[in-house]
Amino acid sequence: MNVASPHNATRPDDAEALDVACALDTAVIRVDQLQALAGLLSQEEVAEQFSDLLTGVQVSIFGLFEDALADIRATLTQTVAHE
């Protein structure tokens, strides 16, 4: 795939390639965020504190995982559709 720079995105193909590249960058950031959160939750001390949280708070944290994974899935689906 030929990824365009933001300085020469004049053709529709260039703009589309730039959109895909930006979406992929965002997906990578979301994966990094998920990895950091999972890393925290895998530490024994944090896991103990997590278990002491109200159920609603725990659900909200897992909601972050769900939302991030949905964003990543949408990006990957969009990328495959453009190839």
C-alpha positions in Angstrom: 0.0 0.0 0.0 1.3 3.5 -0.9 0.8 5.7 2.1 0.6 9.4 1.3 2.0 12.2 3.4 -0.3 14.9 4.6 1.5 17.4 2.4 0.4 15.9 -0.9 -3.0 14.4 -0.2 -4.6 16.0 -3.2 -5.9 13.0 -5.0 -8.8 10.9 -3.6 -6.4 7.9 -3.5 -3.9 9.8 -1.5 -6.5 11.1 1.0 -7.9 7.6 1.4 -4.5 6.2 2.0 -3.8 8.9 4.6 -7.2 8.1 6.3 -6.2 4.4 6.5 -2.8 5.2 7.8 -4.2 7.5 10.5 -6.8 4.8 11.4 -4.0 2.2 11.8 -2.0 4.6 14.0 -5.0 5.0 16.2 -5.5 1.3 16.4 -1.9 0.8 17.4 -2.3 3.4 20.2 -5.5 1.6 21.4 -3.6 -1.7 21.5 -0.9 -0.1 23.5 -3.5 1.3 25.9 -5.1 -2.1 26.3 -1.7 -3.7 26.9 -0.8 -1.2 29.6 -4.2 -1.7 31.3 -3.9 -5.5 31.1 -0.4 -5.2 32.5 -1.7 -3.3 35.5 -4.5 -5.7 36.1 -2.1 -8.6 36.0 -0.1 -7.4 39.0 -1.2 -9.1 42.2 -1.6 -5.9 44.2 -3.6 -4.2 41.5 -5.8 -7.3 41.0 -6.5 -7.4 44.8 -7.5 -3.7 44.7 -9.6 -4.3 41.6 -11.5 -7.0 43.3 -12.4 -4.5 46.1 -14.0 -2.1 43.6 -17.7 -1.8 43.2 -19.1 -4.1 40.5 -20.2 -1.0 38.5 -16.6 0.3 38.4 -15.3 -3.1 37.4 -17.8 -3.3 34.6 -16.8 0.2 33.4 -13.1 -0.9 33.3 -14.0 -3.9 31.2 -16.1 -1.6 29.1 -12.9 0.2 28.2 -11.5 -3.1 26.9 -14.7 -3.7 24.9 -14.8 -0.2 23.3 -11.1 -0.3 22.4 -11.4 -3.7 20.9 -14.4 -2.6 18.9 -12.4 0.4 17.6 -9.5 -1.8 16.6 -11.8 -4.3 14.9 -13.5 -1.5 12.9 -10.1 -0.2 11.8 -8.9 -3.6 10.7 -12.1 -4.2 8.8 -11.8 -0.8 7.1 -8.2 -1.4 6.2 -9.0 -4.8 4.7 -11.9 -3.3 2.7 -9.6 -0.7 1.2 -6.9 -3.2 0.0 
